[in-house]
Each structure stands twice: as structure tokens, then as C-alpha cells.
Amino acid sequence: MRSLSGVDVSHRSVMAPFHNAFLQLASAVIVLRGDSIVDCNQGAVSLWQAQDKEFLLKKEGYQLIFTTKSPKALFLNLKNSCIQSGSYRADILIRTFKGEIHHVDVSLLAWVKEGQEPIIYLIATVLMPYKAASKELGSHKGVGRDNNVITLKSPLYKEAKRNIGLTADRYGVINLDILNQVIVFEKKICEFIGIFNTNISDTSFVISYKDFIDRYVYQEDKPRVMERLYSLNPNSSANTLLKIRLDFVLVNDLGQTRRVRILCKPLIEEDGSLKVYHGVLQDYSEQEYFQSKINKYKASLEILIKKRTQQLSLSQANLSNALDFANLSIWEYDSNYQVFKVSGKMFLGEDSEEHGLMDKVLSISEIENLLVHDDWLVFKDMMDYLLKEAKSGHTEYLEIRTKPNNKQYKHYYLNAKCTLDEHGVQKIHGTIQDITQIKRTQDENVRLIEMVEASSDIIVVANKEIELEYINKAGKVFMGLEDSLSTQRNASERFEKILHSAKGGVIKAMKNGSWNGEALVTRYDGVVIPFSVQIIAHTSNRQIKFISAVFRNLVDQKRTEEDLLRKNKDLDTFLYRSSHDFRAPITTLIGLGKLAKMEIKDKEALKYIDMFEDQFERLHKLNVNITRLIGIDKASAFEGKRVEFNSQEMVDKVIKELSLRYDISQARFETEACEKIVYWPKAFEMLSIAVFNLVENAIQFKKRGEKAFVKIKIENVVQHNSLRIEVTDNGVGMPEEVKSRIFEMFYRGNLDSKGSGIGLFKVRKVVEKLNGSIEVNSTIGEGSSFILKLPLANKST
């Protein structure tokens, strides 16, 4: 039994949305592909009097048609006419499987898809049983006067049945008596159109033109019907006697409207006179209804086909883009010409700037020249096997390389399938994908794994349930495991111990994405070792997929840090003692210089004494700065309780101390300081040192020939709970290369500087000690600005 799925209608075809609708029609519906019946509805089973649906599906289309000539030729003519125009309509005779012959109206709709055999929907509706029509036409030769009924001659009836009707019980015979201007209806006409007049006899109903028009013709059609009926003239010559066709709307005794058609021909008496037109009346209301329904289906189908065609074009474009995106090409081997046909944007190292599918043709020798020799031999063996031995449907898979381009191979993954076409000819085809990037990624992954395995850090990966999935060699050694994870239970238990040491970090990483910290981890032999730990929770769509952790052994680092702390402590002690020891001799030398200047009157000698005195002052200042640096480094800024300080008094004290060292009588100071600061005593002392050095720096680097201007602003930023100190001057300014180094110890950006290069270094140390930040803005020739931001709460606590 043929299946509709074989023609791709029920699932993927654009006809699928209307397929079920067609099969549910009351009319008989046959679905054809070629000469074969692939589906039908129950109406078709009933019309052709088949045993069942399966019986009908075994037949060919031409077997449903009755003709004295060739059924196959008639069937082919109907099918071709439908395919050419998309739809076709005709009246034909059919023979049922019980031998009965019927006259039917058939509508054919075609769906044509390139590369596939057309699918045709045949919708058949009975006009009248042929046997009944033949009997009716063969039993009456002329007019039956006894019952006032005139039956039809065969030629006129044939014409009538070509133009009217759907079903056999919706037609009847009528006379138009033009002498008496009356209409004689066959009784059954009254029954099916709904006339219940008391004048109806057992066989007929007689009514005048006027009464019929007044009572039964729709208002808008009355003038036309009246004109046509009264125009029939018994005195007309033979040349003017024409058959008449009259379509109009009839209103029956129930008030219902019916569409009817009268088709009549003049009946000439033996003496040549004309008294009667005879013919048929047909109620075609249902025919019009079904025809309009079919037209709607057809219009909807045409719209759907257009839409699906657009979607198909879009799908082809998307397929082209998908093939390009996947670096995928479709290929086929033509055994007749011994060439490879390839569709795609990229193939075997040939890159194209064009988008979309395109065809390339490559000979066997071109393929051989492109491939690495060893890969060509394997490819050739595969093709020989497929051509000579493989059965239809067999598929081979192969990875090949092209010859190096820019010293790099290109890698391709190829599949080849052997099939038979509709003519039984063997066909080899498949896909080829550029996997060069995939191979390079795989190689990079291998190198990465090698690096991870060679790392001295412990690197582990766990699933979201914190179950071990991977651990590198360093981790296995630390846990005392073999190279393989055969002892998975032991590995998991020891891994849990390692991760337990950083349990808080794991929880924070799962919550925040990552965590960095330190942990003490017990080695397999019981030794506790400090590690720095970094844990990352890897997510996708906000869901944790796995967790990775890196443990770095801090034993050597801790030793180094302890050694460095010890050496720094020794150095601080040395510097402190040295500074203390230097202080007395330097003070003595400065005092002796002052006494010498009082006793000696020689101007030349005094000149040298002044030079010695300047150097002793610098040495004294350097010693004081070193002592203060050591004090800043050793001091704990946040000890004790915070107390209230007056920042204006601090600024005044700084300016007074500077006046003892420098001539600042010409300098101009502008201060804007908040009176109250609640701060730690030691921190406030350090803050004073920072402000002193910033103001001193402003005085030292004033422009020559101009008075120094220094603005000091101290404000309490309540919303940030912080202190903001800004010192601005009108000095020489500094270039970027100097600005980036001014906080280095002993760095002097200006050759004319008389400082030691420690002042701004002390400012930096104070800011770091107070957990603050410092910002510098400077323009050459205009001056500089230093901004300190210090928290009023201890961040470390």
C-alpha cells in the first residue's frame, strides 16, 4: 500500500495544512502522484464502491475513468492540463468497481515542487447516475401529451448536463407553452425547490408566466425573467428559433432562495408550427456553494503556496548561511565524467569572498594534488571500495589534510554515502567540513592539559555537587595517589579534606562567582601546609556547571616573607640607631660652625664655613626625615580611641614651622579647613607630616621672580565618611614623565631642587598607612594640585 508520507505531504510539504481539510470534504477526494493513488477520503471509497480505502490505494488513476476510447490517454490529458495551469475542471464519466457508471464534475488542483513528482488533488461530485440518464433519454421520443410533461431528447440533455447541476435529484423537466403563456413543471421539481401549491397534480404543476413571476421569482430578477419569457414568439421563423438559457433566483413557498437554471429548446411540430419550448430546470444552489468553497480553498492554497515558496527561498538562504557558518560543503562524484562536484563557499583550501552556494568541479588529478600524499591514498582506497564493493546506503567517514599553506595543514572531515538513483545508477555523495580550527583548538587543549599536568600548583575540577572530576599530577602527589584515579574512593575522600580546608571559600565562590584566600591543608602524610587558594564557580545561564580550584604552596613564600620581615626589622633597627647616633655629631658640627662664624673674621674662610653649614643642615634634615619614615613605618595609626582635632590649627602650625626654615614673607597662603576632625591621634600626627611636606614642596618649586601661592583645603565628606585634603600651588608644574615618579624615594625631578627626594615619598607612605589614595594634577608653567582622600573609619577593622 502506498503511503502519503512517501510524497512528503502529511509532514513537511507546503500542502500539509490543507491536506486534512480536503480529505474532510463531503465530495470524493483522490490524491495522486504520477499515475498512483496515494491517499483518498471515505467519499471516494463510497463513490467508486470500493471494498475499503486500502483497496482503492492499490489502483492506478486511469482505472477510475470510463471512456470508450483510451482511459490512460484521457487521464494523462487531465493530469497535464492541471499541472500546466495549476488547476483544471471537467465533466467525465467514471466506472465504479461494481460496474456502475456515473457522470461527475471533477476539479483538479496541482502542487508542483522542483525535483519532485507533482501531487494532484482530484475532487469529484456526482452530476447524475449515467444509467438513470440513459434510461430517461432512451425511453422518450417526443412529447407525452397525456400528462403535460415533455421529456428531453438526448442531444439537448447532453448540453444541459455539461452546464448544470451537482446531484441527480436536483433537476426536472419543464415545458414553456408559448401559446397559453404557461409553464408546466415535472412534479419532482416542486419537491426539491419547495413549491407546495394546491394545483400540483400527481405528475405536474401548471402555472402562468405572470403568476410564476409574481409569486416565485426574486424581485431583482423579475424584469429580466419577464422580458425573456414574453419574448418567445410562436410566429418566429426557423432562423430565429434559438435555445434559451435563463439563470435566476427563485423564492419558494418557505421563503427560501434557490439558484435555478432553465435550459430549453424550441419543439417544432410536424406541421412546422411552434407551440412549446421544452427543457430542464436545475437547482444549482449547492453546486455554487461547493464551488465557492473550492475557490476559497484554491485562493487560500495559492496564498499558502506563495508564502511557503518565500519561506523555502529563505530556508535555502539560511541553509547557505548555515553551511558557510559550519564551513560545510556538499559534494558528489560523477562517475560518467570522473569529476567531483562541490557546492559550498569553502573547499580544500580555496576561499571565496562570494556568499551563498556555488558549484565547483574538480578532477581526480586536482584532488590528488591538493591532498597530502598519505591521505590521498586512503581517500582513493575509500572511493574504490564504494564504487566496486559497497552496497546502497553504506557510508564511509574519513579525515583528510591538504598540503601545507603557509606551513600549516588544513584539516577536513568527509563522509561519503553510496546510493542508487531512480534509474538504478550508483551515486556517491556526502559532505565535507573544514575542521582546521577545531583541530587547532584540540591541539591547544592538549597543550593546555600538558601545562596543567606539569604545573606545581594543585589544580582540581569538581561538579556542582562538589564531587571530584579531575585533579592534576601535583594534586595526586600531594594526596598520595597513583597517576591513575583507579582508587576513586580514596581520591574523593582526600579531595574532600583538601576542599574542606577552604570550605568557606567554596560557599563564597558559589555565591559570588569566585573567591581568593589562604588555607591550611593537610598532606596525605599529616603535614599541614599553607596554600593560597583561588576558587571559581563556572556558570551557564546563571546555573553552576562546575567548580575549579587552584592551590599554590606558600611554604617557600612564607619562608621568604618571614626572612624579609626579619631583615626589614634588622634594617629598621640599624637605621634608627644610625639616625640616633648621627644626630649628636651633626648637631655638634652645626653648633661649632655657628661659634666659628662668631670668632673668624676672614671673609674667604666664612664663605667656606657657610658652605659647610649648608651641607650639615641638609644632612640634619635627611636624618630627621629618615627618623620620621621609620616612625611612620613602625607606628600603628589606628590605636586607641578617636578624638576631636582642629584642622585649622594644624595648618597654622605647619605654616609656622615652615617659616622657621624658609623665607615665606612674600608667600601667600589661602586656607579653607574644617574646624573639627574626629580622628586617631597617631593618624592625625601622620596627617600633619603629609600636609607639611606637600606645602614645603609647593614653596620649593615656585616660579622664579614670582611670589608663591599655596591653597590648602581640608573638608569632611560626610556622605563618604572620608576626609579630603587638597594642596594647590602656582609653581613650575611638571611633565608626565616626572609626575609618574615623584613618589619614589630619593627621586628629584628638578636639578635645581635642594630637597633630599624623601618628602613626597613620606606623603605616599602616610596615605598608604591611612588606607587612603592620592591624586596629582599638574600643568607646566601653571602649577600642581595634590588631592588626598582618607577614610574616617579604619578599613582594616
Disulfide bonds with the S-S distance in Angstrom:
none
